[in-house]
Amino acid sequence: MAERPNYSNNSQTLVVEADSFDFEAVEQINGHATVVRFQLKNPEVKAGDVLLVLSGGDIHFHGMIGIISDDGSAVATDRRGSLLPASTVQ
């Protein structure tokens, strides 16, 4: 028998430091990464959760995780307030 789908209404926030955040800029606007691909290290994180990238107390990226691939990479989108540099993949 197949497992029943889990439609959780609770999302969680994945918080990472900008200095240690490795990402690929998939899309950018005015030099800021608005869509990023990154390696997901926490198996509890799922699509619909939020990625929050901080530099000290400053928010550099705040977006929804929309895709998690079989290879463990995830894609998140912040089209309104991203401060992550698109040209610098850390």
C-alpha positions in Angstrom: 0.0 0.0 0.0 1.4 3.4 -0.9 2.1 6.0 1.8 -0.4 8.7 2.2 0.8 12.2 1.2 1.8 14.5 4.0 0.2 17.9 3.4 1.7 19.8 6.3 0.5 23.3 6.8 3.6 24.1 8.9 6.6 25.5 7.1 10.0 25.9 8.7 12.8 28.4 8.2 16.3 27.4 7.2 18.7 30.0 8.5 22.3 30.2 7.1 25.1 32.7 7.4 26.0 34.6 4.2 29.7 33.9 4.8 29.3 30.1 4.7 26.4 29.9 2.1 27.5 28.1 -1.1 25.1 28.8 -3.9 24.7 29.2 -7.7 22.8 32.3 -8.9 20.2 30.9 -11.3 18.6 34.4 -12.0 19.7 37.9 -11.0 18.4 41.4 -11.1 20.8 44.4 -10.9 23.7 42.2 -9.7 21.7 40.5 -6.9 20.9 36.8 -7.0 17.1 36.4 -7.0 16.9 32.7 -7.6 19.6 30.5 -6.1 20.5 26.8 -6.2 22.2 25.3 -3.2 23.0 22.0 -1.7 20.5 21.0 1.0 22.1 19.4 4.0 19.0 19.0 6.2 16.7 16.2 5.1 13.9 17.7 7.2 13.6 20.7 4.9 11.0 20.5 2.2 9.5 22.5 -0.6 7.5 25.4 0.8 10.0 26.1 3.6 11.8 29.4 3.8 15.5 30.1 3.2 16.8 33.0 5.3 20.4 34.1 4.6 21.9 36.5 7.2 25.0 38.6 7.4 25.2 39.5 11.1 21.8 41.0 11.7 21.1 41.9 8.1 18.9 39.9 5.9 20.5 39.2 2.5 18.0 36.7 1.1 14.5 35.7 2.3 12.7 33.4 -0.1 10.6 30.3 -0.5 12.2 26.9 -1.3 10.3 25.8 -4.4 12.2 22.8 -5.7 14.2 20.0 -4.1 15.9 17.7 -6.6 16.8 14.1 -6.1 20.5 15.0 -6.1 19.9 17.0 -2.8 20.0 20.5 -4.4 17.3 23.0 -3.7 16.1 26.2 -5.5 14.8 29.2 -3.6 13.4 32.5 -4.9 13.6 36.1 -3.5 12.6 38.5 -6.2 12.0 41.5 -4.0 14.8 42.1 -1.6 17.8 39.9 -2.3 21.2 41.4 -1.4 23.2 38.3 -2.4 25.7 39.2 -5.0 25.0 37.3 -8.2 28.6 37.4 -9.5 30.2 36.0 -6.4 29.4 32.4 -5.8 30.7 31.7 -2.4 
